[in-house]
Amino acid sequence: MKRFCMLVIIAALSACASTPTAPLAQAPRHDAGFKPPTAPVDTTAILKVSPEMQQFLHKEVRLQARQSDKKRGLFDALQRDSKVTLDYDSSITKTAAETFASRSGNCLSLVLMTAAMAHALDLPVHYQQVFLDESWSRVGNLYVSSGHVNIILGTKNSNYSAQMDDFNTLLIDFLPGPVAHKQRSVSLSEARVLAMFLNNRAAELLAQNQIDDAYWHATAALQTEPNFQPAHNTLGVIYRRHGDLALAETVFRQILAAEPKNVITLSNLVETLQTMGKPEEAALQLAALRQIQTYPPFHFLNLGQHAMAQAQYAEARSLFEQEAKRDPYNEETHFWLAQANLRLGDLREASRQLSLARDHSTTPGAQELYGKKLKALMALSQQR
């Protein structure tokens, strides 16, 4: 994902059909065990159009739409106005209004902002989940799997097919056009997109150790879309962090009853069973997990960090390179590769890896940090 992402437009070429999933059992709730949220979880605010957005629609989009259709007018206005160009920022998933105000957000934030404006213009919208290579990140000991969504403006023709251009629709995505239209995708309901937002917020709050607020966002996600599996998983992790281990085990087993090969849930169940003092059951689940996933996320990165601590820098570099092959876009891996190469005296490769870490970072703070380290390393290189 590019650090500075622009709106791109292509004719929608790939047909999108929803993929049915097995229904999940209703997750157990434990409202009495959690403090009230610090602020009400307001789902209506997610797609709310702010006065600033209304002004933009009135001055820019409706004027543009006089010379073309409304969907083209919306896209052209967003593309033309440099003040609305969005920087990619994964630190928090923002509402439509927050995204417009800050001019930054992740792919879901872009989708929500575009959808809110499209609704205000009475434009049909179609949401899509796009299947890209598996991508992981971590905050402390919380591992997060990331996905990608985009949005189509306009109405598909009745004879729409994947083999023909549909010029009645426009696809808006953070990805470059040639990349976006080639990826396999499935349609999403608006309820599912709202549940994604709430689940993202729950995960972000959990990463900040705001467990009570995380709980209320996860349960709001399940109220919005009861069969949304990631929100079930997030709720299970919240229960585990809160010490409600029996509830966590129940949630994870419910997911696995519908999706026996869900590696994320299997991993969470293994950790829960180990914490509960059930080593035999944990071992059985771990064996099932290893049949599906030989190495967990960050396996080689963790081994490399251990090797670095033992001053085994060549071994560490080799392990980090294996992790980079599995996920070439993870900033943390490139940062550690830079450190290993620096210890081995290869300043050129250390600089290259720091550049990759900066380019693949997804928050402004990380970009600034890597940029400063790269500048210092380049200065050191010039002194030699």
N, C-alpha and C positions, 0 to 999 in steps of 0.2 A: 504494500500500500504506500502510495506516495505521501511524502510529508505535507506537500501543498497540493490539495486536491481541487480540481476544477470540475464544474458540471460538464458532462459530455452528452452528446445526443446521437442516437442512431435509430434507424428504423427497427422496430421490434421484429426479430427474425425467428426466435425460438418459441415454440408452443409451450405453454405452462399448464400443467395439470396437477391438482392437489394429490399428494400421496397419502392414502389412508393409513392410520396407525391404530393399533389395538387400543381400545378404551382402557383408561387407567382407573383403578379403584380410587374413591374419594380419599384424599390424604387426611389423616387425623389432625385436628386443630387443638391448640393448647393456649387459647387466648388469655386465660387467667394467669398463665405462667410468665407473661411478658408485660412490661410496662406499656402504658398508652404511647402512641407515637408522638414525637416532639411536635409534629405538624400533621394535620389530617392528610391522608393519602387521597388526593383529588385526581381522579382519572379524567375528569372533564378538562383539566388544564393542559393535558398532553398535546391536544390538537387545537388549542385555543389560539385565535388570531389576535395579536396585540394591536393597539392603536398604531404603532410604528409600521407594522406589517400592512394594516389597512391603508395607511397613507401611501406606502410603496405600491400597493395594488392599484390605488386610484390614480397616482401620478404616472407610474411607469407601465404597468401591465395593461390596463384598460386602454391607454393611449396607443400602445403598441398593437393591441388586439384589433384596432380599427383597420390596420393594414394587413392583418393576417388572422388566422383563427386564434382562439384564446389560449390553447395549449402552447402554440408556437410563441404567442405573445408573452406568456409566463416564462418560458425558457429563455427567449431572447432578452427579456428584461433582466433576468438573473445573470445571464452571461455578460450582458453589456455593462451592468453596473458593477464596477470593480469593488465598490463598498460592500457588496454582498458575496463576493468570492470567499469561499469557506476554506479555512485551514483545518487539516485533519487533527483531531484531538480526542484521544480515547480515554482521557482521565475521568470523564463523567458523561453519561448519556443524557442529553438535554431535551427539553420539550421544544416544540416548534418555535415558540416565542423566545426561549432562551437561546436557541441556535441562531435565530435571526439577530438577536441583540448582540451576541458575542462574536458573530461571524466565524464560528468554529464548532466542530462537533464530529462525531463518528458517522458511519454510513447510515445508521438508524436515525440519528439526529437530522441528517439531510433529508431522508425519506419523510420524516414527520413534518418538517418545515414545508417541504414541497406539497405534501398532501393537504396540510392546513390551508395553504394558499389556493390549491386546486379546488378544495371544497368551497371556499369563499367565492370562487368563480363558477361554481356549479359544473366543474369538469369531472368526468368519470376518472377514477384512479384504480389501478391494479397493483397490488404489492407482490413482490417476489422474494423468495429465499434463494440465494445463489450458492451453488456448491463449489467451493474452492478447496485447495489443499488444506489439510488440517493445520491449524495454527493455535499455539498455546502461549500463554504468558503467565506470570506468577507475581503475586504481591505477598511478601512474607511466605507463609506456608500454604497460601491459598492458590491453587492452580485453576486457571480459567481457560476454557476452550472458546475460541472466537468464531463467529459466523459472519455472513455478509447478506445484506438485503439491498434491493433497489426498487424503483417505482416506475410504472408506465402510466402516461397520461393519454386519455382518449379512449375511444370505443373500438374494440376489435370487430372486424367485419364477420358476418356469419360464415363466410367461406375461408376464414383465416386459417393458415397452416404454416408449419415451420419452413416450408420450402419456398415461400413467396414473401416479398416485402409487404409490409402493411404500413402504408404511409399515413394512415389515420391515427397512428399511435407514435408516441415519442418515449424513449427510455432514458431516464435520468439516473446517473450512477457516478460514484467516485472513480470507478475503474475506467481506463481508456476504452473508447468505443469498440475497437477490434477485440479487446479482451472480454468486455462485458457481454457481448451478444453470443459469444461462443460457449459460455459456461452453461451447464445444465442447471435448470431452476424449476421451482414449483411455486404455484400460486399460494398466497397467504390471505386470510381474511383480515379485516381491520381489527377484529377482536384479538387475533393472534399477534398482530403488530403491537397493539397496546399492551398485551401480556408480555411481549418481549421487552418493551420499555420498562415495565414494572419489575420484571425479573432482573434486568440489567442494574436497575437502581438498587435492588435488594443485594445483588452481588457486590456492588460498589460500596454499599454501606457495611456489608459484612467484612470487606477488606479493611475498612476503617474501624472495625471492632464495634460498630454501632448495631449490636445484635437485635435489640428490641425493634428499632426502626426497620431493619432488614426483614424481620419477621412479618411486619404489617405490609410491606411491599410485596413479599413473596405470596402471602395469602390473598392480597388484592389481585395479583396476577392470576391466581387460580380461580378467583371469583369471576374474573373477566374471561378466562379461557380454561375451563376445568381440565381439559385433556392436554395441556401444554406441559410436556415431559420435563423440559429444563427447569421450570418453576417447581415441580415436584422435587427434583434433585436438589435445588437450592434450599428448599424448605428442610429437606433431610440434613443438609450440611449445617443449617442454622440450629436445628435441634441438637446435632452432635456438638457444636460449639457451645451451646447453652447448657449442655450436660444432660439433656433428655435423650439418653442413648436408646432406650427401648422404642421411643417414637421415631428416632432416626432409622433404626433397623427396620421398623414397620414400613416406613416410606420407601426405603431402598428396595425392600423385598417386593413391594407393590409394583414398582417400576420394572423390576426384573421379571415379574410374572408376565408382563406384557412384552418386554424386550429383553430376553435372556442374555443377549450378547452385548448389552450396553456397557462398554468398558469404563465409562466415567462412573456409572452407578456401582459397578462391580468393585472398582477401586475404593469408593466411599464405603461400601459395605465391609470390605476387608478391614479398613482402618477402624470402623465402628466396632466390629467384632473383636478386634485386638484390644481396643480400649475397654470393652466390656469384660475382658478376661475369658474369651472363648477362643483359645488358640486353635483347637481342632477344626471348628467351623470356619475360622478365618483361613486356615490352610487349604481347606476344600475350595473356598471361593477364590483364593489366590491361584490355585491350580487351574481353575476354570478361566480365570483372567489371562493367565499366561498362554493358554491355548489360543486365545484371540489376539493378544498383544504381547509380543515377546519382551519388549522393553517399554517401560512406562515413559511418559514425557519427562524430559530433562535427565534421563538416565545417564547419558554420557557427560552431560554438563556437571551433574553432581559428582561423578567419579573424577572428572577433570579438576574440579575445585578441591577435592580431597588431595589429588596429586600435587596441586599448587601448594597446598599447606605443608606438604612433605618436601617441598623444593624439587620435585620431579617435573621440571618444566617441559622437557621434551615429551614425556608421557602425557602430561596435561594437554599440550598442544594437539597431540594426536587424538585424544578423546574429544576435545572441543571441535576438531574438524569433523569427527563422526557425527556430533550433534548438529553441526552446521549443514551436513548433507541431508539430515532428516528434516530440518526446518531452516532453510537458508535466510529467512526473514526475521529471525528472532534477534533482537538487539542485544540481549544479555549474552548470548553465545559469542557474538562478534566482539563485545567488550572484553570478555575473558580471553578470547583469542589474541586480542591486542596486548593484554597483560602478559600472556605466555610468551609471545614473540618479543616483547620488550625485555623480559627476563633473559631471553636467549640471545639478545643483542641484535635482533633484526628490526631496526627502527622503521624501515620502509614498509614491511608487512604489518607492523604494529600500527602505523599510520593508516594503512589501507583498511584494516579491520575497525579502527575507530571511526573512519569515514562511513563504513557500512553500518556500524552501530548507530551513528547519528542519522543516517538516511532512513534506517528502518525503525527509528524510535517513533512513538505515536503520541507523545505529549510534548508541549513546548518546553517544559522544564528539563526533560531528558535531552532534547535537542540542544538546548543551551549548554548543559553540562558536558555532553560529548564534544560539542564544538570547542569549549574552553580547553578540555583535555587534549584535543587534537592540535589546537594552536600551540599549546605548551610543548607537545611532543615534536612538532615540526620545528619549533625554535631550538630544541635540544639537538635535533638532527643536523641543523645548520651549523651548530657549534663544533660538530665533529669533523 
